[in-house]
């Protein structure tokens, strides 16, 4: 984690972040020991929660291979601060008193949780179906801006500010990578986030430690740089496109690519439509080509299969009949042709409309 620093700088930074490390180690120990002591510590923890009329939950574990698990552990611990203090007190007589957090360590935990909430929200935001590559640069700008505010904010513990400085120093982007990303950003998004951050100054964050919010919002939901284009701008773009003269072109995708600056929104829409993959190619595997399968089915078989689904949902197919069919013996392969296909008897797939269910 300290690669790229000279020995003196690395040692100084390591000393500055020791309080953060100690706090995390204590909470990890409490979580690990509680979860793995199902007969002693876990029942005691549940009893403490029951005394305060809290739901029986366990302290989340901080796992290296699980994204945001550190934040989840800190968020839960800060919410159950009073209960964890009682759980790790000497009066509890459970051997966890050595992992009790002091007031200073709880302050560090709360501030670190606030810092990590930005990254947690970023993970949740990019896990949605709406974000795409056009939102990467504005989002990274926002994260970088928030980290810069925290670094200069004297209300944060020096250990937190040192840890954020370390995290920020590891954000290395080559000039070529940034140029490639900017080519992908839509024109309206690019202009909006440039206007937002052009003259922005670093302001100190005002943290109210006593403020408690019941509902949590995502940091990235209301970023101006990630807001969709206004209706007026979309309408103007469409009018300009419709007012233009028709052009003959052999490569439609290349034409839209050349016009991406003039019609950024229409370009994305055209690209989405024109690059839809062939459905048969997507769903075909080996000999299971869709035309191959469909062409080998008789019309009556296809009709029967289409009726089977809706009739089953309507309760017109009895479960006993389905079970009986499933339990039938397999047809010997010797009865099939060279491809293993079995010729079914005539009328096996007919639908008897005279039967009233």
C-alpha positions, 0 to 999 in steps of 0.5 A: 500500500506504501509503494512509491514512497521513499522510506522516510515518507512511508514510515511517517505515513505509517505512523500517522495512520496507526490509530485508524489501523488499531481501531479497525483491528479491534472491530474486526476482532470483536466481529470475528470472535462473536460470529465464531462463538455461537455458544457464548459470545453470540448469545450474549450479544443477542441478549444485549440487543434484546435489552435495548429492543433491537433486532438480532443481528451480527456485526458484519465481518470485514473481508478483503475480497468483499467490496465495501465490507469495511464500510458495512462493518463501520456503519453497523458498529457506529449505529450500535455504538452503545451496544458494542460498548456494553458488549466489550466492557469489563462488566461483561466478563467475556474477554473482549474488554481489550478490544473496547474502543475509546472515545477518540477511536469511535470518532475515527470510526465515525469519520472513516465511515463518512469517508467510505460512504462516498466509495460505497455510494459509487459502488451502488451507483455503478451497479445500477443499469443506468450508468455508463462510460459517460459518467466515469469522469464526472464521478471520479471528479466528484470523488477526487473533490470530496477527498481534497475537501477532507484532506484540508478539513481540520475537523477530521482526525489527522489519522483520517486525513493521512489515510485519505491522502494515501488513497488519493495518491494512488489515483494515477491516470495516464494522459492517454487514458484520460483522453480516451475517456473524454472521447466517450463522454457525451457533449452535454455531460462534458460541458455540464461537469466542466461548468460545474467544476471550472471555478470550484474552490476547496471549501471546508466541510461542516460536519455535525456529529450530533446530526442523525438522519433516518434515511440515507441518500446516494451521493451520486443521485443529485450530481449536476454533472450526471444529470440527463440533458434537458428536454429543450436541448434534446428537442433542438438536436432533433429539429436540427437533424430533421431540418438537414438534407438527406445524405446517401451513405453506405456505412450508416454507423460511420456516418453517425460516428462522424456526426457524434458531436453535432447529434450526441444524443441521437448518435447514442440512440442510433448506435444502440439500434444499429448495433443490435446483435443477431438474436439467432447468433446470441442464442445458438450453441453448437447444433442448437441453432434456432432455425435447426430446432424450429424447422424440425418441429411440426406445426402441431408440436409448436402449437402444443408447446405454446399452449402448455405454458399458459395452460399450466399457469391457469391450472388446466394442467394437472400436477399428477399428469406432469409428474407421470410424464417426467417419470416415464422411461427414457426412449432407447437411443437405438430406436432413433436415427443416426443423429439420435432423434426419435420419430414420435408416433402420429398424433402424440402432440395433438390437443383433444378439445373435447376434453373438459378440464 
